[in-house]
Amino acid sequence: MLQSVPTEIPLMKSLFSSIFFLTTAVLTPLCVPLALSEEINSIPQQAAAGDREAQYQLAECYRIGKELEQDWELAYQWYKKSAEQDYTPAMHALSLCLIDGYGTEKNPQEGIKILTICAERGYMKSIHAIINVYMLGCKGIEKNLDVAKKWAKIGAEQGDVACMSTYGVLLVDPSFGINQTEEGKMWLRRAAQGGDQVAQFELGLIYFNGSRGENKDYVEAKNWFVKAAAQEHASAIFMLATLYHQGLGVETNYELAAQLCLRAALMNCANAQANLAVLYTQGRGVPENLDHALYWAKRAAENGDPHGDRVYHIIRLYYNSDNVVIPDTPQDIDFNFL
């Protein structure tokens, strides 16, 4: 039986590095347009002449290392010049540089001050970043869930699905101590319907566990897990594997469960890695293979999954497998069953 099923949303645990690239390179890519390749020679001249947008674009070129050699110090300098002309995207980037010390000395207090100004202007990337900073606490900035909740609500009310999702999490997750379940579920549902994979996954867990005032409903849980899995949400993929392995709301299908478990394991989902090791030990849905089992149990243990560590040592003890050679990379393993 698949085990170590998650019961709460796995919050983003990376600190500023993730915040920087989440808010600048993922949500709304800051890579300069492709057309810039033809205009690259004019950008430095425009920047030197005081054009704040050109200064920002030049900073981006230096940050990304696109068209120019990557240079964080020069990126910071040009962000600063543009920010001094009150250009909000540059102010946002400058604040993140100050918080984490990219291209300059760390100054988290000054950074959060500038970030707050950008958020107050309604700049959504800054709202996302300030939520993460205060939810996690980082780089000399204390964790403050009240501030995180305030900004998540502001973003949610402006229709941003990521903020809706985060606000819903803050309201329904008892670990945050807010416990406004019904309102939280409403925001989660709105975010999920808007395509947010975290909200879709959380709704799936609510129906899977029969929690937050809802009855267990594996069919409804599957519907939400499918939506999140379609967006490559690793834990949602693993939960689908759990449903197919245990025949919950679907017909039992060990082969499909194993395929889904492997898919999530390859995405570094520790739960999936630990359970895939068990499947290989049992030969359920996959050919029995001790090498494969040990490989995935070791991967899970290295990723901090206690079940993975336990499975790894049980396999070695039970099978007296001290002499088994564990593959070093997934490429060393034959995944023909997919």
WOWO-V598224 format. One record per run of one state. SS is the DSSP state (a for helix, b for strand, c for the rest). FROM is the first residue (numbers start at 1). LEN is the number of residues. If there is no record, write none. Layout:
SS FROM LEN
SS FROM LEN
//
This chain:
c 1 15
a 16 11
c 27 9
a 36 13
c 49 3
a 52 13
c 65 7
a 72 12
c 84 4
a 88 13
c 101 7
a 108 13
c 121 3
a 124 13
c 137 1
b 138 1
c 139 2
b 141 1
c 142 3
a 145 13
c 158 3
a 161 12
c 173 1
a 174 3
c 177 4
a 181 13
c 194 3
a 197 13
c 210 8
a 218 12
c 230 4
a 234 13
c 247 7
a 254 13
c 267 3
a 270 13
c 283 7
a 290 13
c 303 3
a 306 13
c 319 11
a 330 3
c 333 6
//
